[in-house]
């Protein structure tokens, strides 16, 4: 079987592979943060999680040729604000809601497309 080398919105991935539980968990974490009021101090680990997950998504997007997979990289830059002393995420605002919900939906989509788990072949 020849490998498809064209770039596609969701890349080239096995439709038989399992949905990624780890990527789904990232989507759930950011979805939960959408409605949590940080009460004046946003957790730095959420920024680290945003950057790390965007990096992995970008790497997997490159490997599978999924150009929509690169959307996480610029979106994750919003999480620089709390690390640099900004207050965008100190209360539930439009920026807080939009950033967290967009990131959650993006990673839910990734879990079902190009970031699926590899297909394991049973030993015969």
C-alpha positions in Angstrom: 0.0 0.0 0.0 1.5 3.3 -1.0 1.5 6.1 1.6 -0.6 9.2 0.7 1.8 12.2 0.8 -0.8 14.9 0.3 -1.6 17.4 3.0 -5.2 17.2 4.2 -7.2 19.1 6.8 -7.0 16.2 9.2 -4.1 14.4 7.7 -3.5 10.8 6.8 -4.3 8.4 9.7 -5.8 5.0 10.2 -9.5 5.1 10.6 -9.2 1.7 12.5 -7.0 3.2 15.2 -8.5 3.9 18.7 -9.4 7.4 19.8 -6.6 8.8 21.9 -7.5 8.8 25.5 -4.6 11.2 26.4 -5.7 13.8 23.9 -9.3 13.4 24.9 -8.2 14.0 28.5 -6.5 17.3 27.5 -9.8 18.3 25.9 -11.7 17.5 29.1 -9.2 19.4 31.3 -9.4 22.6 29.2 -13.2 22.2 28.9 -13.5 22.0 32.7 -11.3 25.1 33.1 -13.7 27.0 30.9 -16.2 27.2 33.8 -13.8 27.3 36.8 -13.2 30.7 38.3 -9.5 30.9 39.1 -10.3 33.6 41.8 -7.4 35.9 40.9 -4.5 33.4 40.2 -4.3 31.2 37.2 -2.4 28.0 37.6 1.0 28.0 35.7 0.7 24.3 35.0 -2.2 25.0 32.6 0.1 27.2 30.5 2.7 24.5 30.5 0.1 21.9 29.5 -1.1 24.2 26.7 2.4 24.7 25.3 3.4 21.0 25.6 0.2 19.7 24.1 0.4 22.2 21.2 4.0 21.1 20.6 3.0 17.4 20.4 0.0 18.2 18.2 2.3 20.2 15.9 4.7 17.3 15.7 1.9 14.8 15.0 0.4 17.2 12.5 3.7 17.3 10.6 4.0 13.5 10.6 0.5 12.9 9.4 0.4 15.9 7.1 -2.6 17.4 8.9 -2.5 21.2 8.4 -5.4 21.9 10.8 -3.2 20.3 13.5 -1.0 23.4 13.5 -3.9 25.6 14.8 -3.0 24.6 18.4 0.4 26.4 18.1 -0.8 29.9 17.7 -3.8 29.4 20.0 -1.5 28.2 22.8 0.3 31.6 22.7 -2.7 33.0 24.6 -1.4 31.1 27.6 1.7 33.3 27.7 -0.4 36.1 29.2 -0.7 34.6 32.7 3.0 33.7 32.7 4.0 37.2 31.8 1.8 38.8 34.6 -1.3 39.4 32.5 -4.8 39.1 33.9 -6.8 37.6 31.0 -7.5 34.4 32.9 -7.9 35.8 36.4 -11.7 35.8 36.1 -14.2 34.2 33.7 -14.2 36.7 30.8 -14.8 36.4 27.1 -11.1 35.8 26.5 -11.0 33.1 29.2 -14.1 31.4 27.9 -13.2 31.6 24.2 -9.6 30.4 24.7 -10.4 27.4 26.9 -13.4 26.3 24.9 -11.6 26.6 21.6 -8.6 24.7 22.9 -10.9 22.0 24.3 -12.9 21.6 21.0 -9.7 21.6 19.0 -8.2 18.7 21.0 -11.4 16.8 21.0 -11.3 17.0 17.2 -7.6 16.0 17.2 -8.3 12.9 19.4 -10.7 11.6 16.8 -8.6 12.3 13.8 -4.8 12.6 13.2 -3.8 12.0 16.9 -5.5 8.6 17.1 -3.6 5.8 18.8 -1.6 3.4 16.7 -3.3 0.2 15.5 -1.9 -2.8 17.3 -1.7 -6.0 15.3 -2.6 -9.2 17.2 0.0 -11.9 17.2 -1.0 -14.8 15.1 
